[in-house]
Amino acid sequence: MGANQTTLAAMRQALDAHVAGQLPVGELIAQWRASAASLTLPPVFGQAMEELLRRMEMSAVFAQDSCSFSSTAVTDQLGKWLEKAGKA
């Protein structure tokens, strides 16, 4: 397993733990940002990930009702990001 694959697997574990209610959103975001620094991916991946993490932060700060997107939708998008990053 290459370096990217190992890091992406750790990011997947963090996302799965968050979805299962075992990892608070702040810890998920911190882990993803720390992990992303070691990835070797085209810049567009970092930009997309950062946008998704910002949305997740906003959905955590604001009540679900006042936010234009749900945290569930963002976690789904993070899962798709992981799939695409794994193929890059």
C-alpha positions in Angstrom: 0.0 0.0 0.0 1.5 3.4 -1.1 1.8 6.4 1.2 -1.3 8.0 -0.2 -3.3 4.8 0.3 -2.2 4.5 3.9 -3.2 8.1 4.6 -6.5 7.8 2.8 -7.3 4.7 4.8 -6.7 6.6 8.0 -8.9 9.4 6.7 -11.6 6.9 5.9 -11.4 5.4 9.4 -11.8 8.9 10.9 -14.8 9.6 8.6 -16.4 6.3 9.5 -15.9 7.0 13.2 -17.5 10.4 12.8 -20.5 8.9 10.9 -20.9 6.3 13.7 -21.0 9.1 16.3 -17.6 8.1 17.8 -15.6 11.1 16.6 -16.7 14.8 17.0 -16.7 16.9 13.9 -13.9 19.1 15.2 -11.6 16.1 15.6 -12.5 14.8 12.2 -11.7 18.1 10.6 -8.4 18.4 12.5 -7.4 14.8 11.6 -8.2 15.3 7.9 -6.3 18.6 7.6 -3.3 17.0 9.4 -3.4 13.9 7.2 -3.9 15.9 3.9 -0.5 17.5 4.4 1.2 14.2 3.6 -0.8 13.4 0.5 0.6 13.7 -3.0 -2.4 14.8 -5.1 -3.1 17.4 -7.7 -3.9 20.8 -6.0 -7.6 20.6 -7.0 -8.0 17.8 -4.5 -6.8 20.0 -1.6 -9.1 22.8 -2.7 -12.1 20.5 -2.9 -11.4 18.9 0.5 -10.9 22.3 2.1 -14.3 23.5 0.7 -16.0 20.3 2.1 -14.3 20.7 5.5 -15.4 24.4 5.7 -19.0 23.3 4.9 -18.7 20.7 7.7 -17.5 23.4 10.1 -20.4 25.6 9.2 -23.0 22.9 9.6 -21.5 22.2 13.1 -21.6 25.9 14.1 -25.1 26.6 12.8 -28.2 24.6 13.5 -29.0 22.1 10.8 -32.2 24.1 10.0 -30.3 27.3 9.3 -27.6 25.8 7.2 -28.0 25.3 3.4 -26.5 21.9 3.5 -26.6 19.0 6.0 -23.6 17.4 7.7 -24.8 14.1 6.2 -24.6 15.4 2.7 -21.1 16.7 3.4 -19.9 13.4 4.9 -21.3 11.7 1.8 -19.2 14.1 -0.4 -16.1 13.4 1.8 -16.6 9.7 1.1 -16.7 10.4 -2.7 -13.7 12.6 -2.3 -11.8 9.7 -0.7 -12.8 7.4 -3.6 -11.6 9.9 -6.2 -8.4 10.6 -4.3 -7.7 6.9 -4.2 -7.8 6.7 -8.0 -5.7 9.8 -8.6 
